[in-house]
């Protein structure tokens, strides 16, 4: 069987529920504010990471161009050295009969 409650008990229950509702609203507002703060911090970190990626990409591109230049110089040296040695061997073998 259900028990009847008095008006004062009902008022106390309603006051308690309203108090809990206000506390819940405050908690929701605080949580929302903290969430926005964390979201802004994540955005700032994401921007920093993107800037670092861009700088890194530029550095890698610059290193690639420098490496191509170095490779070209090395191949020119190797080809010149092989040509010089080959020419010297041919000169000694074919034209040094005096």
One Martini backbone bead per residue (centre of mass of N, CA, C, O) as a GRO file, in nm:
protein
   98
    1UNK     BB    1   0.098   0.036   0.019
    2UNK     BB    2   0.047   0.361  -0.004
    3UNK     BB    3   0.178   0.653   0.122
    4UNK     BB    4   0.106   0.942   0.258
    5UNK     BB    5   0.193   1.276   0.210
    6UNK     BB    6   0.282   1.569   0.303
    7UNK     BB    7   0.324   1.892   0.217
    8UNK     BB    8   0.603   1.929   0.351
    9UNK     BB    9   0.734   1.683   0.221
   10UNK     BB   10   0.686   1.768  -0.070
   11UNK     BB   11   0.844   2.033  -0.046
   12UNK     BB   12   1.115   1.903   0.027
   13UNK     BB   13   1.139   1.735  -0.229
   14UNK     BB   14   1.125   1.972  -0.428
   15UNK     BB   15   1.366   2.127  -0.316
   16UNK     BB   16   1.568   1.900  -0.362
   17UNK     BB   17   1.525   1.878  -0.670
   18UNK     BB   18   1.601   2.174  -0.733
   19UNK     BB   19   1.883   2.162  -0.614
   20UNK     BB   20   1.983   1.936  -0.798
   21UNK     BB   21   1.928   2.086  -1.063
   22UNK     BB   22   2.122   2.322  -1.011
   23UNK     BB   23   2.375   2.149  -0.974
   24UNK     BB   24   2.359   2.023  -1.254
   25UNK     BB   25   2.380   2.287  -1.414
   26UNK     BB   26   2.656   2.367  -1.303
   27UNK     BB   27   2.805   2.113  -1.391
   28UNK     BB   28   2.747   2.141  -1.692
   29UNK     BB   29   2.879   2.419  -1.728
   30UNK     BB   30   3.161   2.337  -1.629
   31UNK     BB   31   3.207   2.107  -1.830
   32UNK     BB   32   3.173   2.279  -2.084
   33UNK     BB   33   3.408   2.470  -2.024
   34UNK     BB   34   3.628   2.254  -2.009
   35UNK     BB   35   3.582   2.144  -2.292
   36UNK     BB   36   3.652   2.406  -2.441
   37UNK     BB   37   3.940   2.428  -2.333
   38UNK     BB   38   4.043   2.159  -2.443
   39UNK     BB   39   3.973   2.218  -2.737
   40UNK     BB   40   4.164   2.462  -2.763
   41UNK     BB   41   4.424   2.310  -2.691
   42UNK     BB   42   4.406   2.110  -2.923
   43UNK     BB   43   4.413   2.322  -3.147
   44UNK     BB   44   4.690   2.439  -3.075
   45UNK     BB   45   4.845   2.173  -3.109
   46UNK     BB   46   4.763   2.124  -3.402
   47UNK     BB   47   4.897   2.380  -3.513
   48UNK     BB   48   5.184   2.307  -3.424
   49UNK     BB   49   5.204   2.041  -3.579
   50UNK     BB   50   5.154   2.164  -3.860
   51UNK     BB   51   5.398   2.352  -3.856
   52UNK     BB   52   5.608   2.129  -3.819
   53UNK     BB   53   5.539   1.973  -4.076
   54UNK     BB   54   5.597   2.200  -4.273
   55UNK     BB   55   5.892   2.240  -4.193
   56UNK     BB   56   5.978   1.949  -4.248
   57UNK     BB   57   5.901   1.944  -4.546
   58UNK     BB   58   6.095   2.170  -4.629
   59UNK     BB   59   6.355   2.031  -4.532
   60UNK     BB   60   6.331   1.779  -4.711
   61UNK     BB   61   6.331   1.928  -4.980
   62UNK     BB   62   6.608   2.060  -4.943
   63UNK     BB   63   6.768   1.795  -4.905
   64UNK     BB   64   6.703   1.677  -5.182
   65UNK     BB   65   6.839   1.898  -5.350
   66UNK     BB   66   7.120   1.862  -5.224
   67UNK     BB   67   7.150   1.560  -5.298
   68UNK     BB   68   7.137   1.595  -5.604
   69UNK     BB   69   7.390   1.769  -5.624
   70UNK     BB   70   7.583   1.567  -5.497
   71UNK     BB   71   7.533   1.337  -5.698
   72UNK     BB   72   7.624   1.488  -5.950
   73UNK     BB   73   7.916   1.535  -5.856
   74UNK     BB   74   7.992   1.241  -5.809
   75UNK     BB   75   7.938   1.140  -6.100
   76UNK     BB   76   8.138   1.332  -6.234
   77UNK     BB   77   8.388   1.222  -6.088
   78UNK     BB   78   8.361   0.924  -6.173
   79UNK     BB   79   8.363   0.969  -6.479
   80UNK     BB   80   8.634   1.120  -6.488
   81UNK     BB   81   8.805   0.896  -6.358
   82UNK     BB   82   8.742   0.671  -6.562
   83UNK     BB   83   8.840   0.825  -6.809
   84UNK     BB   84   9.129   0.869  -6.715
   85UNK     BB   85   9.207   0.574  -6.668
   86UNK     BB   86   9.124   0.465  -6.944
   87UNK     BB   87   9.306   0.655  -7.112
   88UNK     BB   88   9.573   0.569  -6.983
   89UNK     BB   89   9.562   0.272  -7.058
   90UNK     BB   90   9.539   0.311  -7.362
   91UNK     BB   91   9.800   0.470  -7.400
   92UNK     BB   92   9.993   0.256  -7.289
   93UNK     BB   93   9.903   0.015  -7.478
   94UNK     BB   94   9.901   0.174  -7.777
   95UNK     BB   95  10.109   0.455  -7.760
   96UNK     BB   96  10.383   0.316  -7.602
   97UNK     BB   97  10.630   0.242  -7.860
   98UNK     BB   98  10.916   0.412  -7.841
   0.00000   0.00000   0.00000
